[in-house]
Amino acid sequence: MTSFQALVVREAEAGNPKSAAPSIEQLTDDDLPEYPGDDTVVVDIDHSSLNYKDGMALTGKGRIIRSFPMVPGIDFSGTVVSSESDRFAPGDAVILTGWAVGERFWGGYSQRQRVKADWLVSRPDSMSSVQAMGIGTAGLTSMLCVLGLENGGVTPGDGPIVVTGAAGGVGSVAIAVLASLGYEVTAVTGRPEEHDYLRSLGASAFLTRDEMSEEPKPLESETWAGAVDAVGSTMLAKVIAQTKYQGVVTACGLAGGVDLPSTVMPFILRGVRLQGIDSVNAPTADREAAWSRLATDLPSDLLDSMTEIVPMSSLPEQGQAIMAGQTRGRVVVDPSA
Ligand code: NDP
């Protein structure tokens, strides 16, 4: 019987929804979850990653974990060991993101996992496992935002795109993709020390977190053809108030808060469009389209430059770091270490 290591979060005490500190445990195939009635696939996980939601799960914030014991990790890249589905065969390279994996269902912080076949997509041939998780849920979300801008008809000639939460995972991938597609990108960051990094990804102008967190007037000077917002709250309201006539604002995150203190003025006087972006339940066809675009439109040297690989054993500290806004770019997790 195969034995492997996984990061497990258990209840602090029976009936208490507060989670205990995560710890690495040795599991066997018999421990893996079953999904009666669904075709399942067993995957040897090569890499997972650290996303904002993983930080919440690892630190017990926001009740991300809905059942115990839980193996967190909202995404992974790996190789099929066995499959009940015609779509996948042993040896296939696959990716999983979302579907409440790492929240309600066991996730990627493990060397092996059993999941529903419907949750998997094939990894593009040109993409390594490290690159797939260098992108991960955050990067997939960035591409869904870019597709949202494109579907809204925003082109590089229309004017600059503003990216908030710029030095984080969603922001970093969004900047690299947008710049490689020819868009002019303005980065909003609370970390001026990351300007060189953000410039290397393709940002050409900067705004501070503080100035973009000031309460906006209902309408401000028309500046942005579009936006990728990972922050929410007052910053999203500010971005909306500064968006050009019929511009498109894609909203995917809440790093700054869940509220939206805006007015209807940008919508009714400028036709500004607010496009919500969700990666968790995105249809498989949309995911496949986004992964295919990531394989061609995200320069691999930029992806490599924004990616750090850490051992699974460091996740408790990594979770604290991402919640404190100290993580730069993307963090790939090696479940074997
Ligand atoms: P990161 O922590 O990597 O990046 C978030 C960035 O936001 C930080 O790096 C920081 O950027 C900025 N930030 C942090 N705290 C604040 C604050 N209080 N006020 C303003 N800005 C802040 O997280 P991810 O990039 O992985 O995720 C970003 C957001 O997107 C999260 O809210 C996450 O939940 C959401 N998300 C949503 C998905 C969806 O499907 N809709 C999928 C994936 C992520 P800087 O230092 O440059 O200012």
Residues whose N, C-alpha, C, O or C-beta is under 5 A from the ligand:
A	BS01	NDP	N51 Y52 K53 T137 A138 T141 G165 A166 A167 G168 G169 V170 G171 V188 T189 G190 R191 R209 A230 V231 C252 G253 L254 A255 G256 I277 D278 S279 V280 I322 G325 T327 G329
